């Protein structure tokens, strides 16, 4: 019985994801718990600093912060892991008939599993303790994960290929993320940004990727989630097309450069 290329891709990606997770947590003290500690600690520290120390006046600030910070961590970690995945697995690519993008897909799937579990552990208690009451927009939350996942996968693919030809890309990426963290309304609302500077925020694809998710968490959001979702899908689709274009341009040179 023959299987389609897509089914083969899925099986190989899933097998690599499981193998990666097993090797990562083997012989570790707390295993998977360490993966969850990063977003939990970051959320706790930022909630303390911006709500208690700087006293940002917002209703349901903890819900606002969780809705921006957890997707941000997923996006940046996924892209950073994907950036080096082709070079770190160069021997595997030379030894087996394995499509290079399966390695990227595996790293994205690995982080997406971590992300969904983090949502349950961090966001669920915040929602239950908030003052929003019954929030039926939460039912649409799975749909808002689509532009997040597409943006993460597209940028991870793009950076993985770029890193093969420009080996300092991972270092530049860390610097860019440190800047984007402050230019993305994660711990502050976009209404705090003066009008003359908002164009810089609006050009940030990370903002558009996480805003629909945040809007479904908080029914008091200034904009309904669906228009934000349409904009996010537009941005993420554009990012995907850019990644596909660059991959097709460079794929014939990839194995020579690795």
N, C-alpha and C positions, 0 to 999 in steps of 0.2 A: 504494500500500500504506500503510494507516494504521498508526501506531505508538501504543502505549499512553502514558498520561501518565507512568508510571514510567520507561518507556524514554526518553521525551523528557527527563525530569528527569536521568536518568543521563548522557545524551549532552551535555546542556548543562553539567552539573556537571563532567564530564570535560574538555570543551573549555575551560571557564573556568579549571580547574585548570592545564591545560597552558599556557594563555596567561599566567596569573599567574606560573608558575614561569619561563617564558621571559623575561618582562619584569623579574622580580626579579633574575635572574642575568646579564642582558645588560649588557655593559660593566663587569663586576665583575672584580677581579683574580683571585680564587680561586673565584668562582662558588659552586657548591653546597658547597664545602669549608667555607665560613664557617658554614653552617647546622650542620655537624657539630662545629665547634670548641667551641660553647657547652656541650653536654653532656659532651664529652670533657674540657674544662678543669675544669668543675664537679666531675665525678667524680674527677679527679686531685687537685684541691685538697682536697675533703672526705675522700677516702681518706687523704691525708697528715695532715690535721688530726686526724681522729677516731681513726684507727688508730695513727698514729705519735706524734702529740703528746699527745692525751688518752688514748691506749692503751685503747680500749674492748675488753674481753675477750669476743670472739665468734669462733667458728669460722667460716671462710669469710666474713669480714666484707665483703670486696670484692664477693662475690656478693650478699650482703644489701643492700649500698648500691646496687649497680647495679640490682637488682630494684625498688628504691623510687624512686631518683632519676630514672631515664630515663622511667618512666611519669609522674612528677610534672611533668617538663619538658614532656612531650607535652600533658598536661591543661592546664597553665597557659598555655602558648603558644597552644594551640588556642582556648581561651576568650578570651584577650586579643585574638587576631586576629579572632575572630568578633564580638567586641563592637562594633567600629567599622566592620564591613564594609557595613552598610546605609547609614550616613551617608556613608561615603567613596565609595559608588557610587550616590549619589542621582540623578545625571544619567543614568546608565545605566538605572536603574529607570524614570525618567520617559520615556525615549526609546524603549525597547523593551518588548515584551510578555514580560517575564521575571519569573518568580515570585521574590519576595524571598528565600525560603528556599534557593533554588538557590545564591545567593551564599554563604550560610552553609555549605551542604554542600560547596561548592568549597573554601572555606578549611579545613574539617575534613579533606577528602581530601588537600589539599596537605600539611598537617601530619602526617597519618598516613603518607604516603609518606616524609617525612623521619624519622619515628619508626621505621619498620621498617628503614630503612637504618642508623640510629644503633644499633639493636639488634644488627645484624650486625657493626658495627665495634667497639662497646664491649663488649657482653655476651658475644659468642662467645669472645673471648680470655680473659675472666674465667672463663667456664665451663671452658675447656680447662685453665686453670692452677689450678683449684680442687681440693680434696681430696675431692670428693663421689663420685668414681668414676662408674660407669654410672648415669645418671639417666633412667629411662624416663618419668618424669612430664613431661619436656620435650616429649613428643609432644602433650601437651594444651595447650601454650602458645598456639597459635593460637586455641583456644576461650576462653582467659582474656583475649584482647584484645577480645572482644565487649563486656563491661561497661565497659572503658576507653573504647572508641570510642563507645558509647551515652551514657556520662556526659559525655564531651567534647562530643559533638554536641548533647546536650540543653541543657547549660549555655551553650554558645556561642549556641544559638538563643534561649534565654531572655534572655541578656545583650544580644544584638543588638537585640531588641525593646525591652528596658528602656532601652537607651542612646538610642533614638530619642526617647523621651519625657523622659528624665532625662539630660541631656548630660554630667553629671559622673560617670556610672556607671563609666567607664573609670578615672578617678582613684581612686575608692573601691575598685574591684576590685584595683588594684595594692597598696593598703594592706592589704586583706583577705588577699591571697596572701602578703604578707610575714609576717603573723601565722600563717596556716595552715601555712606551711612548718615552723614550730617545733612546731605542734600536730599534725603528721602524722608518725608514726614512719617517717621516711625514713632518717635516719642513726643512729637508736637503736631498739632493739626495744621493743614495747609493754610487755614485762615490766618495763622500767625505770620505768614510770609507776606511782606509788602508787595503790592501789585506789580511794581516795576521789576521785581526779582522772580515772579512766579513762572516766567517762561523757562527759567533754568530747571525748576521743579517739574514742569510739564514735559520736558524733554527726557525725563528719566523713565526708562522702560520698567524699572523695578516698581515705581509708584503705581503704574497702571496695572501691573500684574497682581499686586497685593490688595488694591483698593476694593475690588468686588468682594473678596473674602472678608475683609474688615467690615464692609457694609452689611453683610448678612448676619454678622455677629451682633451688631448694634443697630436696632431699629430706629434709634434717634440720629442715625447718620444724616449728614446734610444733603446727600444725594441718594436716591434709590439704587439698589444694587444692579438692576438690569442695564441701564445706560452705561454704568461703569464696566459691566461685564462685556458689553459690545465693544467698547473702546479697548478694553484689555485684549479681547480676541483679535482685534485689528492689529494692535502692536505686536502681540505674540506671533501672529501669522506672518507679519513682516519680518520678524526676527528669524522665524523658521525658514522663510524663503532666502534670506541672506545666508544662513548656515548651509542650506542646500546648494546654493550657487557657489559658495567658496569650496565646499567639499568636492563638487563636480570639477571645479577648476584645478584642484590640487591632488585629486586621488591618484592619478597616474604617477605622480612624483613622490607619493607618500612613502612607499617601501624603500625607495632609494635614500630618502632623507633620514628615515629611521635607522 
